[in-house]
Amino acid sequence: MLFYCMGLRLVYGQEIRTFNIESFILAVNENNRQIKIAEKEKSFIREGVNEARAAYLPQANIQSTYQRNFNDQDMYMEFYDFTKMDKETGDIPITLQKFDVGFKNDFQANFLLEQNILSLRSIYQIRASRIHSKIGELEYEKKTDDIICNAKKMFLQSVLMEYVYLLNQISEQNALDNYKAAQNKFENRLISEMDLLQAKIRWENEIPKTQQARRNYFILLNNLKVVAGAAPSDSIVVKHDFSVKDYSAKTTAMNDVFENREDYQMLAKNIELQKMLLKKEKSEYLPDLKAKFGYSYLCNSDKWKFDENTNKPFYAGVTLTIPIFSGGYRKAQVNKAAIQYDISTQQEKDARQNIVIEVKNLEMKLREEAAIIKSAQSTVETAEKGYKLAQKNTETGLISQLDLRRYSEDQKRAQLNLYYAIYNYECSLIDYKKATGK
């Protein structure tokens, strides 16, 4: 496969990237787009703390208004007209008089500073946002771990599929050699035409198997490019040692599992969050106290001047809001928050039980697959002994080269079965480490 990739680079200028499982996971951590999206989501949730904190910090705003008046603004008022006073009776008539009270230009600027002095709902909201931010960090870690675990399995599967592809190539070649040998025997009238046709059918049946194995292998390599963030034109070579190691059963203390698993810690933090939100809803029954300070600058002028007819009021005050009746809305919100809190506690208990069962099942699975590896290893040793004996018998002429090829193929299939067993164990071990928070 390495020579194939080198040929692609010479012909098409493709980049060859060789990965073992450690370097592949490093590339996934650096380049995987889903991890980058999860990191952005974590930052998005973290901004909720600043958003909640802003509700308790001073709020300052400046507002300005300019207005141009295109006609006169008159005011009508009734006044005593002393010029028409009756000299005999002394009565003074009341007449309606008009006054020009408007200006061509009106300008107003306001500065307002507001501050929450006492608002328990804002305090609880800040605390809840901090807990939610911690949940976001745990969710990011969980998503990253999920991506890494799936990437490891995908890498191991591609290594296994490479072995399957190579074995199918060998099987196809052996079937072709057997067919050619059958042709020679048929020409020498040593076998019947039926035997020749059967040999041809066996060879032709191996061809689609090899093509399918090749397709599966290269599909997995393309999937690795996506996970590792490699360019589609790059060629990937995977390397991994499927040799027998210390494949033994595993055990873990459950207390460590609960402390290390992000999904369980998320549920525990969610209980804290729902409890804080319940307190926040209950605080809606309590009064709020706000303070404000303002300054305004007003001026009116028929010319473009800002220093005529000015008015500069300063003011300060406090606002006390006491909830009395909301039609049952606040009570409904408290009841809903209490229900959410109860749900979160039940979810935590359910998850705790499921985690214990999951870990125990994986421990049992690892024990079974460790036993399968030992059995497969014994089969490989037996197949190797049989192949060595077949080599000696071939040298002495007791069996033919075709029989030797069959022994060789049996040896390779036994080795592949061992690789399958090791692959299953390593995938289960990845699941086990994930389940135990390691």
Secondary structure as UniProt FT lines:
FT   HELIX           2..12
FT   STRAND          16..19
FT   HELIX           21..31
FT   HELIX           33..54
FT   TURN            55..56
FT   STRAND          59..68
FT   STRAND          74..80
FT   HELIX           82..84
FT   TURN            87..89
FT   STRAND          94..100
FT   STRAND          105..118
FT   HELIX           120..187
FT   TURN            188..189
FT   HELIX           193..228
FT   TURN            232..233
FT   STRAND          235..238
FT   HELIX           254..260
FT   HELIX           262..282
FT   HELIX           283..285
FT   STRAND          288..301
FT   STRAND          314..321
FT   TURN            327..328
FT   HELIX           329..396
FT   HELIX           401..435
FT   TURN            436..437
//
